[in-house]
């Protein structure tokens, strides 16, 4: 029951103010968010690179309410890509974008999001990297996949995210398990109606394994977005069964979560990428991380009650 409560809290302006102005929460937020500005994020990128861990950089700012907000998101990503290229991370770092940050939810938002994200995809290609389109609420999936299709016509390495808890995802995975396609599979972190999404952990886990099987047996590039040891082991078994080379798939984990496991996999020769969010609009992202795991909530509460 705690997860839905926290997901609702992620939309509460009053709670946002409380969390944002309570000093002990800062060190908790710092565990999951790499800073409020690009300079701080680049420090995290350098640290990860030093450990052999790649990066997908995410500028926080979903759900913009104006065209100017969409253009501001575009410009933030262009600055991030310039910084990655200048620092020489073009081959080890990519960027992830939420199309709601590019105006997808506005009137005419599909076209606005496509027009706004296209320069970001082009800038990524110019430094030798690419973009992954994050997936958000179920109502946006069709639009996001349509934008993906358009972008891949000129930049075929553009990636997408699929969420295993949606009933439709096995069919989407089959459609995307094609040569050149990059797909990050996650379980899903939004509150969805039972009509469109599985509700129990066991069902979501079962669907995750099913979709992993589809992606690993296909011709694309699977990106295993999970911290679950069982799913990581299952992916390694699938790679062995399908005779996949280690450079034909990768593991992706969130910044600050299961860091020793990220380091272990990288040291063992697997490709590992950390999802590194940064920016001042961190609240919604932070609350979803709390909702995903009870251990994160305990970590947060300990910080709130600590005087140090």
N, C-alpha and C positions, 0 to 999 in steps of 0.2 A: 504493500500500500504506500510505502514511502516514496517510491519512484514517481507515481502520478502527482503526489503532493508537491514534490520538488519541481517537476515540470511545470505545474501551474504557477509555482513561485517564480519561475524564470520569467514570467510575464507581468510580475507585480512591481509597479514603480515604487511603492512604499518599501518593499523588501529590498529592492535594488539600492535605494538610498541608504537603508540600514547597513547592508553588507558593504557598500562602497565607503561608508564613513566610519566603520569600526576598525580601528587600527590593527587588532590581532589577526584580522582576516588577510592582511597583505601577504604575510609569508605563506599562507595557504594558497592564495591566488597565484603567487609566484611559482608554486610547484607546477601548476598547470598552464600558465601563460608566461611567455618568454619576454614580457615587458610591454610597456605601453607605446613604445616608439620603435622605429626601424633600427636605430643604433643598438638598442638593447637586444632586439631579435637577432642581429648579426653576431653578437657575442655568443648567443646560444648556438647559432649555426656553426661557428668556428669550433665550439666545444664538441659538438656532435661529430663534426668532420674529423677532429682529432681522435675520436674513438672508433672511426670507421663506420659511422652511422650517417646515412643520407638524410635529407630533409625535404618535407613538403611544407612550404611556408604559407600561412593563412592569415590574411589581414582581417581582423574581426570587425564586423559592421553590417550584419545581416538585416534584412527588412527595412531598407531605406524608404523614405516617404516622399521623395521628390526626385526629379531628374537630376538636379544638381548633386544630390547625394549619390546617385549612381555614377556620375562623372567623377566625383571625389573618390569613390572606390576604385574606379579605373585608374586614376592618377596615382593612388597609393600603391597599387600593384605595379604600375610602370616604374615607380621609384624603387620598389623592392627588387624588381628584376634587374634594374640598372646596378643596384648595389651588389646583387649576387654575381652579375657578370664581371664587374670591376674587381671583386674579390676572388675571382677565379672558381666560383662554385657552379658554373653553368652546367657541368656534367653530373654533379652530385646533388643538386638541389632543384626542385621544381616548385610550383605554386599550386595551391588549391583555392578555388573560388566558390562562394555561394552566390547563385544567380539572384537571390533576393537582395543581395548587396549591390546588384547592377540594375535594379529596378524591375525585376520580373513580376512583382505583385502589383505594380502600378497599372493604370489604364494604358493599354498598348505596351504592356511590360515585356511581352515576349520579344518584340522587335527591338525595344530599347535595350534589353539585356544582351541580345545578340550583338547589337551595334556597339555596346559598351565593352563587352568582353573580347571582341575580335582583336582590337589593338593589343590586348594583354597576351593573347595567344600568339600574335605575330612577334611581339617583343620577346616572348619566351623562346620561340624558334630562333630568333636572331642570336641568342647567347647559347644555343645548343641544348635547350631544355624544353619542357612542355608544361601543360596546364591540366589539372584534374578538376572536373566539375563535381562539387559536392552535391549530395542529394538531400533534400529537405522534406517538408511535409508531402504526404501522398498526393495531394492535389497538384503538386508542381512536377510530378514525374514525367508526364507526357511532354510538357513544354521543355524540360531539361534534356530529355532524350532527343527531342527534335532539334534543339540547339546543338547538341553533341553531333548529330548527323550532319548538320550544315558545316560545323567547324572541321569535322574530319574529312570533308571533301577536299579541303586545301591543306589541313594540318592533321594527318591521319593518326598521329601519336597522342592527340588530345584524349584524356582519360575520363572515365565516369565512375560514379559510386553507385552500388546497388545495396539495398537493405534487405536482409534475409527475412525480416518479419512481415514484409508485405506479401500478400497472397500472389501477386503478379510476378514476383521476382524470378522464379525458375524460368518462366518464359522469356523475361528480359535477359537473363543470363545466357540462355540458348542463342538469342538474337545477337548478343555481343561477343560470344566466344568464337570470334573470327580472327583471321590473321591481321596483325597490327593493332588490334583492339587492346586497350589497357583498362582493366576493371578492378577497382577496389571493392571488396566485399566486406560489409560491416553488418552488425545485427540490427541496428536501428535505435535512435535515441529520441524520437518524437512520440508524443501521445497520439495514438491513432485508434479509430473506431474498429471494433471486431469485424465489421464488414469488409475492411480493407487490410487488416493486419492481424497476425497471430498474437495472442495475449500471454501465453504461458512460456516460461523459460525453456522447458523441454521441447515445446513445439518450435520455438525460434532456433534452438540449437540444432534440431533435426533438419530444419530448413537450411540452416547455414551449411551443414555438411553436404546436403543435396546440391546446393548451389556451388560449393567448392568443387564437388565432383564434376559438375557441368563445365566449370571454367578450366579446371586442370586437364580435362579430356578434350577440350577445344583447342583452337589454334592461336588464341590470344595470349595476353600477358597478365596472369592473375596477380593481384595485390591483396594479400591476406591481412585484412584490417581487424586484428583481434589480439587481446591480451590473454585469452583463454588457453591454458596449456593443452587442453584436449584438442582444441581446434588447430593449434600450431603443430601438434604431433600428427593430427590427421592430414594436414597439408603436406608435411614431410613424407608421410606414407604415400600419399597420392603422387607426389613428385617422383618417388621411387618406382611406383607402379607404372606410371606413364612415361618413364625414362626422360624426365625433364632435366635439362641442364640447370645449374643453379643460377645462371644469369637469365633464365626465362620466366622467373617469378620472384616475388619479394614479400617480405613481411613488413607491415606498417603498424606502428603503435603510437599512442598519444605521448606528447612531450610530458615528461615527469612521471609516467606510469610504467611500472615494471622495468626500470632502467637497467638493473642487473641482467634481466633476460634479454633486453636489447643488446647489451654489450656481449653477452654469451653467444647469441646467434651470430653477431657480426664476427666475433673471434673464431667461430666455427666455420666461417666462410660463406654464410648465407647473406643475401642482400637484405638490409634492414633500413627502413626509413622512418623517421620520427615526424609526426604531424605537429608542427610548431606554430601555434597561434600567437599573435601579438596585436596590440592596439588598445585604445582606451575603452572600446565598447565590448568589454570582456564578460559582462554579467550573465547573459543568456548562455554563453558557452560554459561558463564556470558552473552554473546550476545544473546543466545537463550532465556534466561530469560527476557531480554529487549524486544525481539520480541513478547513474549507472551502477554504482557499487556502494554497498553499505560501508565498506572500509573507508571510502572517501569522506562519508558523512562523519564518521568517528574522528578522522584526522582533522576535519574542520571544527568539530565541537571541542576537541582538545585544545586547539589554538584559541578558540573563543574564551575558554576558561583559564588559560594560562596567563600569568602576569609577566612572564619573561619576554 
